[in-house]
């Protein structure tokens, strides 16, 4: 199988797959290959935070033009992959000097599949762009071609909790990867002072509680496959034994009331309101921070601010980190190199990441202080013993909605 991911997250994804029991794990560019059984395929889709989609390869071959692709694809016995009366769709990704149009590649692959059925006197399947029974993925790099079954369907970064968005929201897979890179596992407070629609906050708390990102998903493509094992997947998706307590909190703030309203809606959708505190507060007005914590944020890169205001923003970020967030590990992602200089702090780590189409720097700043961290028992947020809440309301706690439905069916 092949797990697709974003640039820079390959090692994190490999570790996730190994922890789930994958064999023969090998890193590639924006992908990780591995082997496993049907249970492994289901788990990879349900549990991996840094995977975009999980593919099950059908055939690899070489081709120099779309007609050669057509001939290779038509040789496949498509009755093994597309059942009678099924619909299918093709997604093509092309990176090649000789293949210049991904839609034309998709068109030729579709022709090859349809012609296979017609030439063998079989009922031809129908193409359906939205919600097909079988989703196929074609990848061409130079003259190396592959065609695979897409077991995920809609990209796995679309968790299902984010119904409200601000301008340029952070991809959920990228957000999870950024948090995982820091080594944070919920043993401190989490702060995002420019939280936008709340993606970093939500992904951080899901990691802290060890709740699978798949709990919010309504459907995977593999659920339409002829060999789908409903009992096996029910056991996987209803198992909450991996979950753990989160004794701290995530704090989010933003200058925009609209952003905080969007974040509040998304946090509620995720059933995490008791773990995340939100407020309308400009970063420059922050005068205190939780005593023990980590800060991760995604400031504006410059598309909607004039250069002078942008440089003042980054200078302010550095000033606030120095004076308010002493003792913190602070992480900032941006594509604006001049802004990073304006922060005025020496980073202890620089990591290249891609946010959308933008090449970014993800930088770590250690905000040293002379004081040691207090013990958990001394922390102001832990004066009362932590009691895991009973999740009684499905509406208020959609985290468990799917599990409850699956348990009833079982």
C-alpha positions as CSV (number, residue, x, y, z in Angstrom):
1,X,0.0,0.0,0.0
2,X,1.0,3.7,-0.4
3,X,0.2,6.4,2.1
4,X,0.3,9.9,0.6
5,X,1.3,12.9,2.7
6,X,2.6,16.4,2.5
7,X,6.3,17.4,2.0
8,X,8.3,17.1,5.2
9,X,5.8,14.8,7.0
10,X,7.1,11.5,5.6
11,X,9.0,10.4,8.7
12,X,6.1,11.2,11.0
13,X,3.8,9.1,8.8
14,X,6.2,6.2,8.7
15,X,6.3,6.2,12.5
16,X,2.5,6.2,12.7
17,X,2.3,3.3,10.3
18,X,4.9,1.3,12.2
19,X,3.1,1.9,15.5
20,X,-0.1,0.5,13.8
21,X,1.7,-2.7,12.8
22,X,2.7,-2.0,9.1
23,X,5.5,-4.0,7.6
24,X,8.2,-3.1,5.0
25,X,7.8,0.6,5.6
26,X,9.8,2.7,3.1
27,X,9.9,6.5,2.8
28,X,9.4,8.2,-0.6
29,X,8.7,11.8,-1.7
30,X,5.4,12.9,-0.2
31,X,4.5,9.2,0.4
32,X,5.3,6.1,2.4
33,X,5.0,2.6,1.1
34,X,4.1,-0.3,3.4
35,X,2.5,-3.8,3.5
36,X,-0.3,-5.1,5.6
37,X,-3.6,-6.9,5.6
38,X,-7.2,-5.5,5.3
39,X,-7.1,-4.5,9.0
40,X,-4.0,-2.5,8.4
41,X,-5.6,-0.7,5.5
42,X,-8.6,0.3,7.7
43,X,-6.4,1.4,10.6
44,X,-4.2,3.5,8.3
45,X,-7.2,5.4,7.1
46,X,-8.8,5.7,10.6
47,X,-5.8,6.5,12.8
48,X,-3.1,8.2,10.7
49,X,-3.0,11.9,11.4
50,X,-0.4,12.8,8.7
51,X,-1.9,10.7,5.8
52,X,-3.8,12.4,3.0
53,X,-5.0,9.1,1.4
54,X,-4.2,5.4,1.4
55,X,-3.8,3.7,-2.0
56,X,-3.8,0.1,-2.9
57,X,-1.7,-0.3,-6.1
58,X,-3.0,-2.2,-9.1
59,X,-0.2,-1.8,-11.7
60,X,3.1,0.0,-12.3
61,X,4.4,0.6,-15.8
62,X,6.4,2.9,-18.0
63,X,4.8,5.1,-20.7
64,X,5.9,8.1,-22.8
65,X,2.5,9.3,-24.0
66,X,-1.3,9.0,-23.2
67,X,-1.8,6.3,-25.9
68,X,0.8,4.0,-24.2
69,X,-1.0,4.6,-20.9
70,X,-4.3,3.5,-22.6
71,X,-2.8,0.3,-23.9
72,X,-1.3,-0.6,-20.5
73,X,-4.5,0.1,-18.6
74,X,-6.6,-1.9,-21.0
75,X,-4.5,-5.0,-20.2
76,X,-5.7,-5.0,-16.6
77,X,-8.6,-7.4,-15.8
78,X,-11.0,-4.7,-14.5
79,X,-13.6,-7.2,-13.4
80,X,-11.3,-7.8,-10.4
81,X,-11.7,-4.1,-9.3
82,X,-14.9,-2.7,-10.7
83,X,-18.0,-4.9,-9.8
84,X,-21.0,-5.1,-12.1
85,X,-23.3,-2.0,-12.0
86,X,-20.6,0.0,-10.2
87,X,-19.6,3.6,-10.9
88,X,-16.0,4.9,-10.9
89,X,-14.0,8.1,-11.1
90,X,-10.3,8.8,-11.9
91,X,-8.0,11.2,-10.2
92,X,-4.7,11.9,-12.0
93,X,-1.6,13.5,-10.7
94,X,1.0,14.3,-13.4
95,X,4.6,15.5,-13.1
96,X,6.2,15.0,-16.4
97,X,7.7,16.8,-19.4
98,X,5.8,14.6,-21.9
99,X,2.5,14.5,-20.1
100,X,1.2,18.0,-19.9
101,X,-2.5,17.6,-19.1
102,X,-3.7,15.5,-16.2
103,X,-7.4,15.6,-17.4
104,X,-6.4,14.1,-20.8
105,X,-4.6,11.3,-18.9
106,X,-7.8,10.7,-16.9
107,X,-9.8,10.7,-20.1
108,X,-7.6,8.0,-21.7
109,X,-7.6,5.8,-18.6
110,X,-11.4,6.1,-18.6
111,X,-11.5,5.1,-22.3
112,X,-9.2,2.1,-21.6
113,X,-11.4,0.8,-18.8
114,X,-14.7,1.2,-20.7
115,X,-13.2,-0.4,-23.9
116,X,-12.0,-3.4,-21.8
117,X,-15.6,-4.1,-20.7
118,X,-17.1,-3.5,-24.2
119,X,-14.5,-5.7,-25.9
120,X,-15.2,-8.5,-23.5
121,X,-19.0,-8.2,-24.0
122,X,-19.5,-7.0,-20.5
123,X,-21.7,-4.3,-19.1
124,X,-19.7,-1.1,-19.1
125,X,-19.5,0.8,-15.8
126,X,-20.5,4.4,-15.6
127,X,-18.3,7.3,-14.7
128,X,-19.5,9.4,-11.7
129,X,-17.4,12.3,-10.6
130,X,-19.1,12.8,-7.2
131,X,-19.4,9.9,-4.8
132,X,-18.4,7.0,-7.1
133,X,-18.4,3.4,-5.9
134,X,-14.7,2.9,-7.0
135,X,-12.2,5.7,-6.9
136,X,-9.0,5.2,-9.0
137,X,-5.8,7.2,-8.6
138,X,-3.3,7.6,-11.5
139,X,0.2,9.0,-10.8
140,X,2.7,9.8,-13.5
141,X,6.3,11.0,-12.7
142,X,8.3,11.5,-15.9
143,X,7.7,8.1,-17.6
144,X,6.9,6.1,-14.5
145,X,3.2,5.4,-14.2
146,X,1.0,3.8,-11.6
147,X,-2.7,3.1,-11.1
148,X,-4.2,2.3,-7.8
149,X,-7.4,1.9,-5.9
150,X,-8.0,4.9,-3.6
151,X,-9.3,3.5,-0.3
152,X,-9.9,6.9,1.3
153,X,-12.1,8.7,-1.1
154,X,-12.2,12.3,0.1
155,X,-8.8,13.5,1.3
156,X,-8.1,12.4,4.9
157,X,-7.3,16.0,5.9
158,X,-11.0,16.7,5.7
159,X,-11.6,15.4,9.2
160,X,-15.3,16.5,9.4
161,X,-15.2,18.9,12.3
162,X,-14.3,22.1,10.4
163,X,-17.5,23.6,9.1
164,X,-16.4,27.2,9.5
165,X,-13.3,28.7,8.0
166,X,-11.3,31.9,8.0
167,X,-9.1,33.1,5.1
168,X,-6.2,30.6,4.3
169,X,-7.1,28.0,6.9
170,X,-4.3,25.5,7.8
171,X,-4.6,22.0,6.4
172,X,-5.5,19.6,9.2
173,X,-2.8,17.1,8.2
174,X,-0.2,19.9,8.2
175,X,-1.4,21.2,11.5
176,X,-1.2,17.7,13.1
177,X,2.3,17.2,11.6
178,X,3.5,20.5,12.9
179,X,2.4,19.6,16.4
180,X,3.8,16.1,16.3
181,X,7.2,17.5,15.2
182,X,7.5,19.3,18.5
183,X,7.1,16.1,20.5
184,X,4.1,17.5,22.3
185,X,1.8,14.9,23.8
186,X,-0.5,16.8,26.1
187,X,1.8,17.2,29.1
188,X,1.5,21.0,29.2
189,X,-0.8,23.8,28.1
190,X,-1.0,24.6,24.4
191,X,-1.3,28.2,23.2
192,X,-2.1,29.6,19.7
193,X,-2.3,33.4,19.9
194,X,-3.4,33.8,16.2
195,X,-5.7,30.8,16.1
196,X,-8.0,31.7,13.2
197,X,-10.6,28.9,12.8
198,X,-8.9,26.8,15.5
199,X,-7.3,24.0,13.5
200,X,-4.1,23.9,15.5
201,X,-6.0,23.9,18.8
202,X,-8.3,21.1,17.8
203,X,-5.6,18.9,16.4
204,X,-3.5,19.5,19.5
205,X,-6.3,18.4,21.8
206,X,-7.0,15.3,19.7
207,X,-3.4,14.4,20.0
208,X,-3.4,15.0,23.7
209,X,-6.5,12.8,24.2
210,X,-5.2,10.3,21.6
211,X,-8.6,10.4,19.8
212,X,-8.3,9.1,16.3
213,X,-8.9,11.7,13.5
214,X,-11.2,9.2,11.7
215,X,-13.8,9.4,14.5
216,X,-15.4,12.4,12.7
217,X,-15.5,10.8,9.2
218,X,-18.8,9.6,7.7
219,X,-17.5,7.5,4.9
220,X,-14.4,5.9,3.4
221,X,-14.1,4.7,-0.2
222,X,-13.2,1.2,1.0
223,X,-16.7,0.8,2.5
224,X,-18.0,0.5,-1.0
225,X,-15.5,-2.3,-2.0
226,X,-17.0,-5.8,-2.6
227,X,-14.8,-7.2,0.1
228,X,-15.6,-4.6,2.8
229,X,-15.7,-6.2,6.3
230,X,-18.2,-4.2,8.2
231,X,-17.5,-6.1,11.5
232,X,-13.8,-5.6,11.3
233,X,-14.1,-1.9,10.7
234,X,-16.8,-1.6,13.4
235,X,-14.4,-3.1,15.9
236,X,-11.6,-0.6,14.9
237,X,-13.8,2.5,14.9
238,X,-15.6,1.7,18.1
239,X,-12.5,1.0,20.1
240,X,-11.7,3.9,22.5
241,X,-9.1,2.0,24.5
242,X,-6.3,4.2,23.1
243,X,-7.7,7.4,24.5
244,X,-6.1,9.1,27.5
245,X,-6.6,12.0,29.9
246,X,-5.6,15.6,29.1
247,X,-4.9,17.5,32.4
248,X,-4.0,20.9,30.8
249,X,-5.8,23.2,28.4
250,X,-5.5,24.7,25.0
251,X,-5.8,28.5,24.8
252,X,-6.6,30.2,21.5
253,X,-7.0,33.9,20.8
254,X,-7.2,36.1,17.7
255,X,-7.7,39.8,16.9
256,X,-10.8,38.9,14.8
257,X,-14.2,38.2,16.5
258,X,-15.2,36.5,13.3
259,X,-12.3,34.1,13.6
260,X,-13.0,33.3,17.2
261,X,-16.7,32.6,16.4
262,X,-15.6,30.2,13.6
263,X,-13.1,28.5,16.0
264,X,-15.8,28.1,18.7
265,X,-18.2,26.5,16.2
266,X,-15.4,24.0,15.0
267,X,-14.4,23.3,18.6
268,X,-18.0,22.5,19.5
269,X,-18.3,20.3,16.4
270,X,-15.3,18.3,17.6
271,X,-16.8,17.9,21.1
272,X,-13.8,19.6,22.7
273,X,-15.2,22.7,24.3
274,X,-14.2,21.7,27.8
275,X,-10.5,21.5,26.8
276,X,-10.2,24.7,24.7
277,X,-10.6,28.3,25.9
278,X,-11.1,31.0,23.2
279,X,-11.1,34.8,23.4
280,X,-10.9,37.8,21.2
281,X,-7.5,39.3,22.0
282,X,-4.8,40.8,19.8
283,X,-1.4,39.2,20.3
284,X,0.2,42.5,21.2
285,X,-2.2,42.8,24.1
286,X,-1.2,39.5,25.7
287,X,0.4,40.2,29.0
288,X,0.5,36.8,30.6
289,X,0.6,33.1,29.6
290,X,-0.1,29.8,31.4
291,X,3.0,28.9,33.4
292,X,3.8,25.7,31.6
293,X,3.2,25.4,27.9
294,X,4.1,25.3,24.3
295,X,3.1,27.9,21.7
296,X,2.5,27.0,18.0
297,X,1.1,29.6,15.6
298,X,0.6,30.4,11.9
299,X,0.8,34.2,11.5
300,X,-0.2,36.0,8.3
301,X,2.4,35.6,5.5
302,X,1.7,38.9,3.8
303,X,-1.1,38.4,1.2
304,X,-3.6,40.7,3.0
305,X,-1.3,43.1,4.9
306,X,0.8,46.0,3.6
307,X,4.6,45.4,4.0
308,X,5.0,47.9,6.8
309,X,2.2,46.5,9.0
310,X,3.5,43.0,8.3
311,X,7.0,43.8,9.5
312,X,5.6,45.5,12.6
313,X,3.5,42.3,13.3
314,X,6.6,40.0,13.2
315,X,8.6,42.4,15.3
316,X,5.7,42.4,17.9
317,X,5.7,38.5,17.8
318,X,9.4,38.5,18.8
319,X,8.8,41.1,21.6
320,X,5.8,39.2,23.0
321,X,7.7,35.8,23.0
322,X,10.5,37.4,24.9
323,X,8.5,39.1,27.5
324,X,5.4,37.0,28.0
325,X,6.3,33.4,27.0
326,X,9.5,32.9,28.9
327,X,10.1,29.2,29.6
328,X,8.1,28.2,26.5
329,X,9.0,26.3,23.4
330,X,7.6,28.5,20.6
331,X,7.1,27.3,17.0
332,X,6.1,29.5,14.1
333,X,5.4,28.7,10.5
334,X,5.6,31.3,7.7
335,X,6.7,31.8,4.1
336,X,7.9,35.3,4.9
337,X,11.6,35.3,5.4
338,X,11.9,39.0,6.1
339,X,9.3,38.6,8.8
340,X,11.4,35.8,10.4
341,X,14.3,38.2,10.6
342,X,12.1,40.8,12.2
343,X,11.2,38.4,15.0
344,X,14.8,39.0,16.2
345,X,15.3,35.7,17.9
346,X,17.7,32.9,17.1
347,X,15.9,29.7,16.2
348,X,17.1,26.3,17.5
349,X,15.5,24.5,14.6
350,X,14.5,25.3,11.0
351,X,12.3,22.9,9.1
352,X,11.1,23.2,5.5
353,X,7.4,22.6,5.0
354,X,4.9,23.3,2.2
355,X,1.6,25.1,3.1
356,X,-0.6,24.9,0.1
357,X,1.7,26.1,-2.7
358,X,4.0,28.1,-0.4
359,X,7.4,27.0,0.7
360,X,7.6,27.7,4.4
361,X,10.0,27.8,7.3
362,X,8.8,26.1,10.5
363,X,11.1,27.5,13.3
364,X,11.6,26.6,16.9
365,X,12.5,29.2,19.5
366,X,13.5,28.2,23.0
367,X,12.4,31.0,25.3
368,X,14.7,30.3,28.3
369,X,13.9,31.4,31.8
370,X,15.7,31.1,35.1
371,X,12.8,29.3,36.8
372,X,12.1,25.6,36.7
373,X,8.7,24.5,35.7
374,X,6.3,23.9,38.7
375,X,5.1,20.4,39.5
376,X,1.7,19.4,38.0
377,X,0.2,19.5,41.5
378,X,1.3,23.2,41.9
379,X,-0.1,24.3,38.6
380,X,-3.1,26.6,38.8
381,X,-5.1,24.6,36.3
382,X,-4.8,21.5,38.4
383,X,-6.0,22.6,41.8
384,X,-8.9,20.2,41.5
385,X,-8.3,16.5,40.6
386,X,-9.1,15.7,37.0
387,X,-12.3,13.7,36.5
388,X,-12.9,12.4,33.0
389,X,-16.3,13.7,32.0
390,X,-19.2,11.4,31.1
391,X,-20.0,12.0,27.4
392,X,-23.8,11.8,27.7
393,X,-24.9,14.2,25.0
394,X,-24.3,13.0,21.5
395,X,-25.1,16.5,20.2
396,X,-22.6,18.2,22.6
397,X,-20.0,15.5,22.2
398,X,-19.9,14.3,18.5
399,X,-16.5,12.6,19.2
400,X,-18.4,9.5,20.4
401,X,-21.4,9.7,18.0
402,X,-20.1,7.3,15.5
403,X,-18.9,4.8,18.1
404,X,-22.3,4.8,19.7
405,X,-24.1,4.2,16.4
406,X,-21.7,1.4,15.5
407,X,-22.1,-0.3,18.9
408,X,-25.9,-0.2,18.5
409,X,-25.6,-1.8,15.0
410,X,-23.3,-4.5,16.4
